[in-house]
């Protein structure tokens, strides 16, 4: 199991310093939210790439229905070449919140799902090289040889994890056709992450079946678990993450979104980073 961490709401220079510190402490990945308005995640990740050599760098997550897929492919591909193949993309429908609807009208889940499907197809097609064309309900792409970029370091594309909402077969099927699953659970109260390793097992059982039905191998497919582990008790942290690993998760993402962007928050984040990743092998 690999271990990464989310860095919430810090600016690019801070992200670069944090990424270098995380790499030195043995973490495997660093992830940023991609905001509609705020610190640009790709600029910050680029700054991090210039200060690191090993750690993977990505989004958690990109609300793809509000981003043009060719813009995303350009950014992710450029950073992948710069970082020598260390980029990881995570995408989903995107939660409707004031940070989004202040600039764009709310759209239905159905429309966002259509946009997500079309955008993923275009993202994949562009990364595989031209000539590429696409005709959909929302997007159309004509083949072009106008200054195409070099191939990405990772082939056939920068890998993409997709949110899959259990027990929706359509949502899970979408996620299992790509490179990894960010599992969510649909409840009467809304959508949330799995609350226990046992719940994750049920999600993985469905995901594995759908991937097999599509003729795709399960080996190499990522399953992401998220949560918060204690910085001051390595054994407890390892035991906690070990249960998720045993349930089938391949990545643990330390996701403390409550960290404030101030000196106190930065100190708390540094403490957690310096304690090292919580994986059972540690």
N, C-alpha and C positions, 0 to 999 in steps of 0.2 A: 504494500500500500504506500502511495505517495501522499505527502502532506503539504498543503499550501495555506495561505492566509489571505483574507480580504483586508485591504487598507482603505478605510472609508474616508472620503472627503478631504484628503490631503492634497496639497498642490504639487506640481511636477518636481520641484527641487527636493521637497520632502520625500516624495515617493522614491526618487533615485537613491537617497540616503537610506531609506528603509529597506529597499530591495537589496542593496549591498550588505546591509546588516543581516537580513534574513538569509542571504546566500552563505555568509560566513558562519551562520548558526545552524546550517544544515537543512533549511527548508527547501522544498522542491518547486514551489510555485508561489507567485504573488498575483493577486487579482484585484481589479478595480471595477466599480460600477461605471457604466456609461450613461451619463446624465444628458438630458435634453438641453439644459442650461447649467453651466458650471465648469469645473475643471475638465479639460478635454482628456479623456482617458488615454487616447492613442499618443498624444504628445507626452503625457506623464509616463506611459509605458516605454516610449522611445528614450526618455531620459534615464529610465531604469535600465534599459538595455545597454546604454553606454557605460554604466557603472558595474555591470555584472558579466559573468561568462557562462554560468551553468543554469541558473534558476529559470523556470518557465514563467512567461509573462502573458496575462490575458485579462479578459473581462468576465465579470460575474454580476450582472450579465448585460448583454447588448439587447435593447428592445428593438429587434430588427424591423418590425412593421413600420417604424417611423424613420428608418434610415434607408437611403437608396442603396441597393445591394452592390452596385458598381463602386460607390464610395467606400463601402465597407471592405470589399475585396481589394481595393487600392491600398487602404490603410493597413489592413492585416498583412497583405502580401509584401508591402514595403518594409514593414517592421520584421517580418519573418526573414527576409533576405539580410537585413541589417544585423539581426540577432543570431544569424546562422541557425535558424530553425527552432526557435524557442517560443513561438507564439501559440497560444491556446485561446480559442474563441468559444464563448458560451452565449446562446441566444434563447429568447423566449418571446411570447406575445407582448410582454411589457405590462406591468400593472398601471392602470389609469390612476394618476395621482396629480395633485396641484402643480407639481413640477413639470408635468407633461401638458395638462389641459390648460395651463396658463398661456400656452402658445398654439395649441392645436385642438380642434374639437374632439370630444370623446367619440370613439368609433366602437362598433359592436365587436364582440368576441369573434363572430363569424368572419367579419371583414379582416380583422387582424390575423386570423388563422390563414385566410387566403393570401394575404400579403406575405406572411411568414413562409408559406410553402413556395410561393413564386420567388421570393427573394433568396431562399436557400438554393433553389435550382439554378438561379442566375449566378450566385456566388460560386457554386461548384463548377458551373460551366466556364466561367471566366478564369478560374484558377487552373483549370485543366488546359487552357490555351485555346487559340482560335484556329479556324474561324468558328465563332459561336453565335447562334441565333436563338431567340426565344419569343414566343407569343403567348401571352396570358391575358387574364381579365384586367389586371392592374398594370402590368409592365410589358414592354416589348423591347427586344434587343436585335439589332441588325449586325451582321458580321462587319468588323472593322480592322484595318491594319494600321490605324493611326497611332503611331508610337506605342506599340504594346510593351508591357513590362517584361522583364526576364522571368523565367519560371521561379516559383517560390522554392525555398530550401526544402520544405516538407512537401512531399508528393503523395497523392495527387492534388492535395490542397492543405492549407492550414486546417488542422482538425477542428471540428466544431461539435460542442456538446449542446444538446437541445433539451429544453424543459419538456417533460412528459407528465401529464396530470392524470393520476390514477383515480378512479377506475375507467377513465375515458379511453376506449380502445383506439379511437382516431388519434388522440393526442400521443398516446404511448407508441402507436405505430409510426407516427412521424419521427419521434425521437430515436427509435431503434433503427431507422434507416441511415443514421449518420454515425458519428464517432463516439458518442457518449450520451448518457442520460442524466439530467439534473431532475431528480424525482420530486414531484409535488403530489399532494393529496387533495381531492375535492371533497369538501364537507358542507354541511348545511350553513356553517358560519362563514365559509369562504374557502380560499385555497391556502394551504400551508405545506411545510416540509414534513416528511415522515417523522413521527414522534418517537419511534423505537426501532431497533434493529429488526424486531419481529415484523413490524409493518413494512420495512424495506424488503424483507424476504418475499412478501406477497407481491410487491411491485415488480421485483426482479423475476419472479416466476412468470408473470404475464409478459414482461419485456422479452425474456428469453424465448418464450413461445412465439411471439410476434416476429422476432428476428429470425428464428428458425424457419417460420412460414415464408419469410421473404427470401430464403436461401442464403442468408448471411451468417458468417461465423460469429459465435459469441466471444471466443478468445480475442483479446485485444480491444474489446468494447469497454469503455469506461462507465462506471457508476459512481456518482458523486454523493458523498454524505457531508452535511454541514452541522456545525455546532460550536460550543465553547468548552474548552478544557482548562483545568487549573494550571497556572504557571508554577505554583509552589509545591506540586505533588506529581512528580513525573510518573510514578507507578500508577496512580489513580488515572492520570491522563491516558497512559498507555492502555490500561484496562478498558477505559471508556471507548477509545477508538478501536481497540481490538474486537469488541463486540460488533461494531459496524463492519469491520473488515471480514469477520467470520460470516456476516450476513450477505456479503457479496460486494461491498463497496471497494472500489479500487483507488479512490482519492478521498482524503479527509480535508475539508476546507474549514479552517478556523474562521468563523464568521461572527465577529462581535461588532455589530452595527451601532452599538451604543457608545463607542469610543468617541469622545469629543475632540474637535480640532483645536486643542489648546495644549499648554504645557503639561497639564495633568494627564490628558488623554495620550499625548505622545509618550510620556513616561510609562504609562500602563502598557501601551503597545510595545515599547522597547523591552519591557520586562518579559512580556509573553514571547517576543521574538528570541530574546537571549536565552530563555529556558529551553529552546529547541523544539523541534516538531514532536507531537505526541504519539507518533506511530509506535506500535508494539515492538518493533525491532530496536527501538531506542531504550 
